[in-house]
Amino acid sequence: MRRGERLFIYGGLMVSLVAALGGRLPLPSASAASPHRDEPPVARIAVCDVYQITDRLVESDRYMPRLMEERERILAELAPLENEIRAMQERGMAMDPESEDARTLFVEFQKKQQEYFEKQQQAQAALAAFLATLYVEAYEEVRASTDAVAEELGYTHVIVSRRRDEKIDTTNINQVIQAVLARPVAKAPEGSDITDDVMKDLKL
């Protein structure tokens, strides 16, 4: 028997038992069913352009050197294959293009070039993945700073939203949609934007 069917039958049995006992089973009172709860604190809401702060943090000297170091490491891995392809080009220029050696070299060159394109794509994907990890790390740092600043200023909630003066300057529909979604706050009280406070806290 399925769980939903069991619950239905057991519920019916309970009703029958209560009726048979003449209602002598105590029923929970309204106060017991709804215990008194303290009133929630009054909400004070701030807004913060976490996107802009995260961009600046990744572009700062705290994160950018790590990205450049990873980029140089990836380029260094591609260098031997690039040198090999360049050497093959130089050898081919010195050969008779109609010779058997030149045709053999050309076949080898095409294989090496295809290998290079594949490794280049892998390198680009690896660098993009590394950049994504940096953004996640920077975002967590910005979020922690936002929490601390909001707590210090007495805010109970922080809504992440682009600043109102950050205009949407793209005609790409997907980018427009993303830009609109990044601006959930259409109106906020003057002085409730703590973006500059968080930047100051992060020394940006």
MOMOCOR-V175248 format. One record per pair of residues at least 6 apart in sequence whose C-alpha atoms are under 8 Angstrom apart, sorted by the first residue. I is the first residue (numbers start at 0). GAP is how many residues later the second one is. D is the distance in whole Angstrom. If there is no record, write none. Layout:
i-><I	I>
gap-><GAP	GAP>
d-><D	D>
This chain:
i-><17	17	42	42	42	43	43	43	43	44	44	44	44	44	44	45	45	45	45	45	45	45	45	46	46	46	46	46	46	46	46	46	46	47	47	47	47	47	47	47	47	47	47	48	48	48	48	48	49	49	49	49	49	49	49	50	50	51	52	52	52	52	53	53	53	53	54	55	56	56	56	57	57	57	57	59	62	66	66	69	69	70	73	73	77	77	77	80	80	81	84	84	84	87	87	88	91	91	91	94	94	95	96	141	141	144	144	144	145	148	148	148	148	149	149	149	149	158	159	159	160	160	160	160	161	161	162	163	163	167	167	169>
gap-><6	7	112	113	114	110	111	112	113	110	111	112	113	114	147	104	109	111	112	113	146	147	148	111	112	113	114	138	141	145	146	147	148	98	110	111	112	113	114	115	145	146	147	111	112	113	114	146	89	92	93	110	111	112	145	110	111	110	89	142	145	146	81	84	85	88	80	148	6	81	147	6	76	77	80	144	71	63	64	57	60	56	49	53	38	41	42	31	35	34	24	27	28	17	21	20	10	13	14	6	7	6	6	56	60	53	56	57	52	45	48	49	52	6	7	8	44	26	22	24	21	22	23	24	20	21	20	19	22	8	11	6>
d-><7	7	7	6	7	7	5	5	6	6	6	5	6	7	7	8	6	6	5	6	5	6	7	5	5	6	6	8	8	6	5	6	7	8	7	6	5	6	7	8	6	5	5	6	5	5	6	6	8	7	8	6	7	8	7	8	7	8	7	8	8	7	7	6	6	6	8	7	7	6	7	6	7	7	6	8	7	8	7	7	8	7	6	8	8	7	7	8	7	7	7	7	7	7	7	8	6	7	8	8	6	7	7	8	8	6	7	7	6	8	7	6	8	7	8	7	8	8	8	8	6	5	6	6	6	5	8	8	8	7	7	6>
